[in-house]
């Protein structure tokens, strides 16, 4: 018996948007899977149920794949694939494998000649870049910035220099409750002429994408508390 396929299934970024962001091909892939690796079983079940895809949730098997999962555990977690079954990976939000532990499973799948199938769905990172007006030919995603205030300030200054040197968009994020502090650090450590794009609650009811200079941001208040945000920095 040959291996099954490993489907990387994008999930909703903002609650209640599953139907509007999930295309038919992705729903068909979900229906072909009886096994799923997920960051959170409860939210994964809720997401699949919300699609009304005519699957029996109770018949599906879920295992946790999160930041605590060890490399040596993956072969056992992926065992259904090696027995010929299709398997889906679902992260908490957006695309599996991008700033996400799903990349570990994809790596092991490739090592074992399993076909890895990325599916269409929302990526807050790419959507923020698309709407920023910044360079989409050269960009880098840094993920989460350091928590330590001095290290974070140093990282911000380094990104600003790299953007200017390479004509490159710098994309990054933080946990929602730290967004206001990160925003203040950007205002404090970046040059007034540097451009900052803020993409807040992409696909959600509070969605806002605004691009302007650091100098302009200093004159404006914006609510970023406890809301998912992707930041993009660009300077020439």
Secondary structure, DSSP 8 states (H G I E B T S, - for coil): ----EEEEE-B-SSTT-HHHH--HHHHHHHHT-SEEEES-HHHHHHHHHHTT-S--GGG-EEEE-STT--GGGHHHHTHHHHTT--EEEE-SSB-TTSSSTHHHHHHHHHHTT-EEEE-----HHHHHHHHH-S-SSSEEEEEE--SSHHHHHHHHHHHHHHHHHHT-EEEEE--GGGHHHHHHHHHHHS-TTSEEEEEESTTSTT-EEEEEEHHHHTT-----TTS-EEEEEE--
